[in-house]
Amino acid sequence: MAVIENSKITIVGAGSVGSSVAYAALIRGSARHIVLYDIDTAKVEAEVLDLAHGTLFAGSGDIVGGSDIGAAEGSHVVVITAGAKQKPGQSRMELAEVNAGIIRTLMPQLLAVAPRAIYVIVTNPCDVLTVIAREVSGLPAERVFSSGTVLDTARLRWLLGRRAGVSAANVHAYIIGEHGDTEFPLWSSAMIGTVPVLEWATPDGGRLTVGELDRIAVDVRDAAYQVIRGKGATNYAIGLSSTRIVEAVLRDEQAVLPVSTVLEGFHGVDGIALSVPSLITAAGASPVRETWFSANELELFGRSADALRDAIGGVR
């Protein structure tokens, strides 16, 4: 594959998340053409106008949009953020039924105008909706996947970097599994620079402990709930992480990111969408099958699969 020229992305949903994805894509120069689509005409036109007014100060991309889904025609990547908003105290899984209905309605409409696109699901619960989107669309697994635990992984690296006294870019660790309550870190392969995480000397001269790593994992898992309690929604970081995924596709980067695809024969998991380190190219996302798990991590992965299997069963 090769870098996609004259690239076009469509963001579906002009709420706080969709608008943040569009804003991040515009200022990062993620694509040449950006489309924002929503059924709320007044809302989406206002968001597009506000963003367009700032294009002088951004990259070379342009932004258009509205309530006509035809604007998505020819898109290379479609990012779906439309859906009910997660409320304070509400788990991601409680959103499943209503948002599954939205995906079932949207996918045929989008495929009619963008049949060759890569589809990235951001709407929660994104793992459940990835399975639904694939079933409805009939697309191969690599072409319909979710943002998964890319943001959760960024949160983990940020927290570890602060504790270790290094840039988050030098922390090599992944959150995998469900994007939700059963997610967990792959501590067995986590590194800071070239040093295993438990062997890194912290700024106070000590070492990270297993107990401290456990607390960091809980902070990562609950981070969204903390933000939602304070401001009602998470939007900026998911906007940035979603555009990072889009860029990896459009630039054929062969980047490794923990997105969520429908897995087949991956460490015993079949037909369930879970986040694992995956190779992102212009063709989509492919799980890195050589990813190693400790015995405990393999057990946690199985629990996450069980949780998703139950959730998917509830919306079919």
C-alpha positions as CSV (number, residue, x, y, z in Angstrom):
1,M,0.0,0.0,0.0
2,A,1.0,3.6,-0.2
3,V,0.3,7.0,1.3
4,I,-3.2,8.1,0.2
5,E,-3.1,11.3,-1.8
6,N,-5.8,14.0,-1.7
7,S,-7.1,12.2,1.4
8,K,-10.7,12.6,2.7
9,I,-12.1,11.7,6.0
10,T,-15.7,12.0,7.3
11,I,-16.5,12.3,11.0
12,V,-20.1,11.2,11.8
13,G,-21.5,13.0,14.7
14,A,-21.0,16.7,15.6
15,G,-21.2,16.4,19.3
16,S,-18.3,17.1,21.7
17,V,-16.3,14.1,20.5
18,G,-16.9,14.4,16.8
19,S,-16.2,18.1,16.8
20,S,-13.0,17.5,18.8
21,V,-11.9,14.8,16.2
22,A,-12.6,17.4,13.4
23,Y,-10.7,20.1,15.3
24,A,-7.7,17.8,16.0
25,A,-7.6,16.6,12.3
26,L,-7.7,20.1,11.1
27,I,-4.9,21.5,13.2
28,R,-2.7,18.4,12.8
29,G,-3.2,18.3,9.0
30,S,-4.4,14.7,9.2
31,A,-6.3,14.9,5.8
32,R,-6.7,17.2,2.9
33,H,-10.4,17.1,3.1
34,I,-12.5,16.9,6.3
35,V,-16.2,16.3,6.4
36,L,-18.4,16.6,9.5
37,Y,-21.8,15.0,9.2
38,D,-24.8,15.1,11.7
39,I,-28.5,14.8,11.3
40,D,-28.8,18.0,13.4
41,T,-28.5,20.6,10.6
42,A,-28.1,23.7,12.7
43,K,-25.6,22.1,15.1
44,V,-23.3,20.6,12.4
45,E,-23.4,23.8,10.2
46,A,-22.4,25.9,13.2
47,E,-19.5,23.6,14.1
48,V,-18.3,23.5,10.5
49,L,-18.5,27.3,10.3
50,D,-16.6,27.8,13.5
51,L,-13.9,25.4,12.4
52,A,-13.7,26.9,8.9
53,H,-13.1,30.3,10.3
54,G,-9.8,29.0,11.8
55,T,-8.4,27.3,8.7
56,L,-6.1,30.3,8.1
57,F,-4.2,29.2,11.2
58,A,-4.2,25.5,10.5
59,G,-2.7,23.2,7.9
60,S,-3.7,22.9,4.2
61,G,-6.9,21.0,4.9
62,D,-10.4,22.2,4.3
63,I,-13.6,21.4,6.2
64,V,-17.1,21.1,5.0
65,G,-20.2,19.3,6.3
66,G,-23.9,19.3,7.0
67,S,-26.8,16.9,7.4
68,D,-26.6,15.4,3.9
69,I,-24.8,12.1,4.1
70,G,-23.8,12.4,0.5
71,A,-21.0,14.7,1.7
72,A,-19.1,11.5,2.8
73,E,-18.9,10.2,-0.8
74,G,-15.5,8.9,-1.6
75,S,-14.1,9.1,1.9
76,H,-11.0,7.1,2.6
77,V,-11.7,6.9,6.3
78,V,-15.0,7.3,8.2
79,V,-14.9,8.0,11.9
80,I,-18.1,7.2,13.7
81,T,-18.7,9.2,16.9
82,A,-22.5,9.5,16.8
83,G,-24.5,8.0,19.7
84,A,-25.9,8.6,23.1
85,K,-23.5,10.3,25.5
86,Q,-22.2,8.5,28.5
87,K,-23.7,9.9,31.7
88,P,-22.0,10.2,35.1
89,G,-22.0,6.8,36.9
90,Q,-23.1,5.0,33.7
91,S,-20.9,2.2,32.4
92,R,-20.0,2.0,28.8
93,M,-22.0,-1.2,28.5
94,E,-25.2,0.5,29.5
95,L,-25.0,2.5,26.3
96,A,-24.9,-0.6,24.2
97,E,-28.5,-1.1,23.1
98,V,-29.3,2.4,21.9
99,N,-26.0,2.9,20.2
100,A,-26.2,-0.5,18.5
101,G,-29.4,0.7,16.9
102,I,-27.7,3.8,15.6
103,I,-24.9,1.8,14.1
104,R,-27.3,-0.6,12.4
105,T,-29.0,2.4,10.8
106,L,-25.8,4.3,9.9
107,M,-23.7,1.6,8.3
108,P,-25.8,0.8,5.2
109,Q,-26.2,4.6,4.5
110,L,-22.4,5.2,4.8
111,L,-21.5,2.2,2.7
112,A,-23.7,3.4,0.0
113,V,-21.6,6.6,-0.4
114,A,-18.2,5.4,0.9
115,P,-18.0,1.7,0.0
116,R,-14.1,1.5,0.0
117,A,-13.5,3.4,3.2
118,I,-11.9,2.2,6.4
119,Y,-14.4,2.5,9.3
120,V,-13.2,3.6,12.7
121,I,-15.8,3.3,15.5
122,V,-15.4,5.7,18.4
123,T,-18.9,5.6,19.8
124,N,-19.1,3.6,23.1
125,P,-19.2,0.8,23.9
126,C,-16.9,0.6,20.9
127,D,-16.0,-3.1,21.2
128,V,-19.6,-4.2,21.0
129,L,-20.4,-1.7,18.2
130,T,-17.4,-3.0,16.2
131,V,-19.0,-6.4,16.1
132,I,-22.3,-5.0,15.2
133,A,-20.8,-2.8,12.5
134,R,-19.0,-5.7,10.9
135,E,-22.1,-7.9,11.0
136,V,-24.2,-5.2,9.4
137,S,-21.6,-4.2,6.8
138,G,-20.1,-7.5,5.8
139,L,-16.7,-5.8,5.6
140,P,-13.5,-7.7,6.4
141,A,-12.3,-7.3,10.0
142,E,-9.4,-5.1,9.0
143,R,-11.6,-2.5,7.5
144,V,-14.0,-1.9,10.4
145,F,-12.4,-1.5,13.9
146,S,-12.7,0.8,16.9
147,S,-10.4,3.2,18.6
148,G,-10.2,0.6,21.3
149,T,-7.6,1.2,24.0
150,V,-5.4,3.7,22.1
151,L,-6.5,6.4,24.5
152,D,-6.3,4.2,27.5
153,T,-2.7,3.3,26.5
154,A,-1.9,7.0,26.2
155,R,-3.2,7.6,29.7
156,L,-1.1,4.7,31.0
157,R,2.1,6.0,29.3
158,W,1.4,9.5,30.6
159,L,1.0,8.3,34.2
160,L,4.0,6.0,34.1
161,G,6.1,8.8,32.5
162,R,5.2,11.2,35.3
163,R,6.1,8.6,37.9
164,A,9.3,7.5,36.2
165,G,10.5,11.0,35.3
166,V,10.6,10.4,31.6
167,S,8.6,11.5,28.5
168,A,5.5,9.5,27.8
169,A,7.0,8.8,24.4
170,N,9.7,6.7,26.1
171,V,7.2,4.5,27.9
172,H,6.4,1.3,25.9
173,A,3.4,-0.3,27.4
174,Y,-0.1,-1.2,26.3
175,I,-3.6,-1.4,27.8
176,I,-5.5,-4.2,26.0
177,G,-8.8,-6.1,26.2
178,E,-12.1,-4.3,26.5
179,H,-12.2,-0.5,26.3
180,G,-13.8,-0.5,29.7
181,D,-13.9,-2.1,33.1
182,T,-12.1,-5.4,32.2
183,E,-9.2,-3.7,30.4
184,F,-5.7,-4.4,31.7
185,P,-2.0,-3.5,31.1
186,L,0.5,-5.9,29.5
187,W,2.9,-5.5,32.3
188,S,5.0,-8.5,31.3
189,S,6.3,-6.6,28.3
190,A,6.2,-3.0,29.6
191,M,9.5,-1.1,29.2
192,I,10.7,2.4,30.0
193,G,13.3,3.0,27.4
194,T,15.2,-0.3,27.3
195,V,14.5,-1.1,30.9
196,P,11.7,-3.4,32.2
197,V,9.2,-1.2,34.1
198,L,9.9,-2.8,37.5
199,E,13.7,-2.2,37.2
200,W,13.5,1.5,36.3
201,A,15.1,3.9,38.8
202,T,12.5,6.6,39.7
203,P,13.5,10.2,40.4
204,D,13.5,9.5,44.2
205,G,16.0,6.6,43.6
206,G,13.5,3.9,44.2
207,R,11.7,1.4,42.0
208,L,8.2,1.0,40.9
209,T,6.3,-1.7,42.9
210,V,3.7,-4.2,41.8
211,G,1.2,-2.5,44.1
212,E,2.0,0.9,42.6
213,L,1.5,-0.5,39.1
214,D,-1.8,-1.9,40.1
215,R,-2.9,1.5,41.4
216,I,-1.8,3.1,38.1
217,A,-3.9,0.5,36.2
218,V,-7.0,1.4,38.2
219,D,-6.4,5.1,37.6
220,V,-6.2,4.5,33.9
221,R,-9.4,2.3,33.9
222,D,-11.3,5.0,35.8
223,A,-9.9,8.1,34.1
224,A,-12.9,8.6,31.9
225,Y,-15.3,8.4,34.8
226,Q,-13.3,11.1,36.6
227,V,-13.4,13.4,33.6
228,I,-17.1,12.8,33.1
229,R,-17.9,13.6,36.7
230,G,-16.1,16.9,36.4
231,K,-17.1,18.2,32.9
232,G,-19.8,15.8,31.6
233,A,-17.8,14.2,28.7
234,T,-14.4,13.3,27.5
235,N,-13.5,14.9,24.2
236,Y,-10.1,16.4,23.7
237,A,-7.9,13.3,24.2
238,I,-10.2,11.0,22.3
239,G,-10.2,13.6,19.5
240,L,-6.4,13.5,19.4
241,S,-6.1,9.7,19.7
242,S,-8.7,9.1,16.9
243,T,-6.8,11.4,14.5
244,R,-3.6,9.5,15.3
245,I,-5.4,6.3,14.1
246,V,-6.6,8.1,11.0
247,E,-3.2,9.3,10.2
248,A,-1.7,5.9,10.5
249,V,-4.2,4.6,7.9
250,L,-3.9,7.6,5.5
251,R,-0.1,7.6,5.6
252,D,0.2,3.8,5.4
253,E,2.5,4.1,8.5
254,Q,2.6,0.4,9.5
255,A,2.3,1.7,13.1
256,V,1.4,-0.6,16.0
257,L,-1.6,0.7,18.0
258,P,-4.0,-1.2,20.3
259,V,-7.2,-0.9,18.3
260,S,-10.1,-3.2,18.6
261,T,-10.9,-5.6,15.7
262,V,-13.1,-8.7,15.6
263,L,-10.6,-11.4,16.5
264,E,-10.4,-14.8,14.9
265,G,-8.2,-17.4,16.6
266,F,-6.3,-14.9,18.7
267,H,-5.1,-16.6,21.9
268,G,-8.4,-18.6,21.9
269,V,-10.7,-15.7,21.2
270,D,-13.1,-15.8,18.2
271,G,-15.8,-13.5,17.0
272,I,-15.2,-10.9,19.8
273,A,-13.8,-7.4,19.3
274,L,-11.0,-6.7,21.8
275,S,-8.0,-4.3,21.7
276,V,-4.6,-5.9,21.0
277,P,-1.5,-4.4,19.5
278,S,-2.3,-4.2,15.8
279,L,-0.5,-3.2,12.6
280,I,-2.2,-0.1,11.0
281,T,-1.7,0.4,7.3
282,A,-3.7,1.8,4.4
283,A,-5.5,-1.5,4.3
284,G,-6.7,-1.2,7.9
285,A,-5.8,-3.0,11.1
286,S,-4.3,-6.5,11.6
287,P,-3.7,-7.9,15.1
288,V,0.0,-8.7,15.9
289,R,-0.4,-12.4,16.5
290,E,3.0,-12.7,18.0
291,T,2.0,-10.6,21.1
292,W,3.1,-12.5,24.1
293,F,1.0,-13.0,27.3
294,S,1.9,-14.2,30.7
295,A,-0.3,-16.8,32.2
296,N,-2.1,-14.2,34.4
297,E,-2.5,-11.9,31.4
298,L,-4.0,-14.7,29.3
299,E,-6.5,-15.3,32.1
300,L,-7.4,-11.6,32.2
301,F,-7.8,-11.6,28.4
302,G,-10.2,-14.4,28.7
303,R,-12.3,-12.6,31.3
304,S,-12.4,-9.5,29.1
305,A,-13.6,-11.7,26.2
306,D,-16.3,-13.2,28.4
307,A,-17.6,-9.7,29.4
308,L,-17.8,-8.7,25.8
309,R,-19.5,-11.9,24.7
310,D,-22.2,-11.3,27.3
311,A,-22.6,-7.7,26.3
312,I,-22.9,-8.5,22.6
313,G,-25.4,-11.2,23.3
314,G,-27.6,-8.5,25.0
315,V,-27.8,-6.4,21.9
316,R,-28.2,-9.0,19.1
